[in-house]
Amino acid sequence: MKKQEKTQKTKERIIAAALKEFGSKSYYRASVNGICEVGKISKGLIYHNFKGKDELYLLCVKACYDELTATLKAQPFEIKSAKDGLQNFLLIRQKFFQDNPQYANIFFNAVLQPPKHLTHELAQLRSGFDEYFSKYYLALLDFLTLRDGITKEMALEYFLGVSEMFNSYFQKKSEQNGDYRELINDHEGRLSAIFDIILYGVAKEPKEKNPKDKKLKSE
């Protein structure tokens, strides 16, 4: 085996071990020692190939977002209505997390308990997923009649802003010493309702009936 191939296989072993470590613990509880133990790899070998914990964590987060985005893009979405399209998106996302529990742990930790010193890097890694979802959301808006004066771009900006506030709310809850798995379930349980409210919050309101019409009917 060539040296380059051997090095590549070693890196793949280390990343696989890192995925198991970060896939079962938060960033703060995970450690290089834990990665060594999981993968039966020496610490020297890890630091020979990677800078340390932060680099490995970011590689794991990147793998998570890349796989999730690829899975969503691979689905043949047939949008019949905005509500139907949104539900399909959420169902596929939920199935992805059920099938890939390690990625689920990495995803929710990155969203709800992100290490503050890596905020910029995490935002960059998420940009591909956010870009895809933004395009998908704009496609859903084609099935709605927006309120007068509201553009698709305004609706998207509002949606992203509320989504960030929703996640911030759960970030604060995650700082409390509660059951983290229960927190995730609560987040996902409310997500569909929140998205539904945001989506139809930009829909055109039905016109009110003329009060005179009611009076005439009563007479």
C-alpha positions in Angstrom: 0.0 0.0 0.0 1.3 3.4 -1.0 2.1 5.9 1.8 -0.6 8.3 0.5 -3.3 5.5 0.5 -2.2 4.5 4.0 -2.4 8.1 5.3 -5.9 8.4 3.7 -7.1 5.2 5.4 -5.7 6.4 8.7 -7.6 9.7 8.4 -10.8 7.8 7.6 -10.3 5.7 10.7 -9.9 8.8 12.8 -12.9 10.6 11.3 -15.0 7.4 11.8 -14.0 7.4 15.5 -14.7 11.1 15.8 -18.2 10.6 14.3 -18.9 8.0 17.0 -17.6 10.3 19.8 -19.4 13.5 18.7 -22.3 11.4 17.6 -23.0 10.3 21.2 -21.8 13.3 23.2 -21.9 17.1 23.1 -18.9 19.0 21.9 -18.0 19.8 25.5 -18.2 16.2 26.7 -16.4 14.8 23.8 -12.6 14.6 23.8 -9.6 13.5 21.8 -9.0 10.9 24.5 -12.5 9.6 23.8 -11.8 9.4 20.1 -8.6 7.5 20.8 -10.5 5.0 22.9 -13.4 4.6 20.5 -11.1 4.0 17.5 -8.2 2.3 19.3 -6.0 5.0 17.9 -3.0 6.7 19.5 -3.2 10.4 20.4 0.1 10.9 18.5 -1.5 9.5 15.3 -4.4 11.9 15.6 -2.3 15.0 16.1 0.0 13.9 13.3 -3.0 14.0 10.9 -5.3 16.7 12.4 -4.9 19.9 14.5 -7.0 18.6 17.3 -10.6 18.4 18.6 -11.9 21.5 16.9 -10.9 20.4 13.4 -12.3 16.9 13.9 -15.6 18.4 15.3 -16.0 20.7 12.3 -15.3 17.8 9.9 -18.1 15.8 11.6 -20.5 18.7 11.4 -19.6 19.2 7.7 -20.3 15.5 7.1 -23.7 15.8 8.8 -24.8 18.8 6.8 -23.5 17.4 3.6 -25.3 14.1 4.0 -28.5 15.7 5.1 -28.5 18.2 2.2 -27.7 15.4 -0.3 -30.5 13.2 1.1 -33.0 16.1 0.7 -31.8 16.9 -2.8 -32.2 13.3 -3.8 -35.9 13.2 -3.0 -38.3 13.6 -5.9 -40.5 16.2 -4.2 -43.8 16.6 -5.9 -45.3 19.7 -4.3 -49.1 19.8 -4.5 -49.6 22.5 -1.9 -47.4 24.5 0.5 -48.6 22.6 3.5 -48.0 19.2 1.7 -44.5 20.3 0.6 -43.5 21.4 4.1 -44.7 18.2 5.7 -42.8 16.1 3.1 -39.7 18.0 3.8 -40.0 17.6 7.6 -40.8 13.8 7.2 -37.7 13.2 5.1 -35.6 15.2 7.6 -36.9 13.2 10.5 -36.4 9.9 8.8 -32.8 10.9 8.0 -32.2 11.6 11.7 -33.9 8.3 12.7 -31.7 6.4 10.3 -28.5 8.3 11.3 -28.6 8.8 15.1 -25.0 9.9 15.1 -25.7 12.7 12.7 -28.9 13.6 14.6 -26.8 14.1 17.8 -24.2 16.2 15.9 -26.9 18.3 14.2 -28.8 19.2 17.3 -25.8 19.9 19.4 -24.5 22.2 16.6 -27.8 24.0 16.6 -28.8 24.0 20.2 -25.4 23.8 22.1 -22.8 25.3 19.7 -19.4 26.0 21.0 -19.2 29.8 21.0 -15.7 30.0 19.7 -16.7 28.1 16.5 -19.8 30.1 15.8 -18.5 31.5 12.5 -17.2 28.2 11.2 -20.5 26.5 12.1 -22.4 29.1 10.2 -20.3 28.6 7.1 -20.7 24.8 7.3 -24.5 25.3 7.5 -24.7 27.7 4.5 -25.3 24.9 2.0 -28.2 23.4 3.9 -29.6 26.9 4.5 -29.3 27.8 0.8 -31.2 24.6 -0.2 -33.9 25.1 2.3 -34.3 28.8 1.3 -34.9 27.8 -2.3 -37.3 25.1 -1.2 -39.2 27.6 0.9 -39.4 30.1 -1.9 -40.8 27.3 -4.1 -43.5 26.6 -1.5 -44.5 30.3 -1.6 -45.5 29.8 -5.3 -48.5 27.9 -4.0 -49.8 30.8 -1.8 -51.2 34.2 -2.4 -49.1 36.6 -0.4 -50.5 39.6 1.4 -50.4 42.9 -0.5 -47.0 44.5 -0.2 -45.2 41.3 0.8 -42.6 39.9 -1.6 -41.2 36.3 -1.6 -37.9 37.8 -0.5 -39.5 39.5 2.5 -41.4 36.4 3.4 -38.1 34.4 3.3 -36.3 36.9 5.5 -39.2 36.8 8.0 -39.1 33.0 8.0 -35.4 32.8 8.6 -35.5 35.4 11.4 -38.3 33.6 13.2 -36.5 30.2 12.8 -33.4 31.7 14.4 -35.5 33.0 17.3 -37.1 29.5 17.6 -33.6 27.9 17.8 -32.4 30.6 20.3 -35.3 29.8 22.6 -34.2 26.2 22.7 -30.5 27.1 23.0 -31.5 28.9 26.3 -33.4 25.9 27.4 -30.5 23.6 26.7 -28.4 25.6 29.2 -30.7 24.4 31.9 -29.9 20.9 33.4 -32.8 19.1 31.7 -33.1 16.0 29.7 -31.3 16.8 26.4 -33.2 14.0 24.4 -36.5 15.4 25.7 -35.4 18.9 24.6 -34.7 17.6 21.1 -38.1 15.8 21.0 -39.8 19.1 22.1 -37.9 21.0 19.4 -39.0 18.7 16.7 -42.5 18.3 18.0 -43.0 22.1 17.8 -41.1 22.6 14.5 -43.9 21.5 12.2 -46.5 23.8 14.0 -44.0 26.8 14.0 -43.2 26.3 10.3 -47.0 26.0 9.5 -47.7 29.3 11.4 -44.8 31.1 9.7 -45.9 29.9 6.3 -49.5 30.8 6.5 -48.7 33.9 8.5 -47.7 35.5 5.2 -50.8 34.3 3.3 -53.5 36.8 2.2 -56.3 37.2 4.7 -59.8 36.6 3.4 -61.9 39.7 2.9 -64.3 40.5 5.6 -68.0 40.5 4.8 -69.7 43.9 4.6 -71.6 44.5 7.9 -74.5 45.8 5.9 -74.9 42.4 4.2 -75.4 40.8 7.6 -78.0 43.4 8.5 -79.9 42.9 5.3 -80.0 39.1 5.8 -81.3 39.5 9.4 -84.1 41.8 8.2 
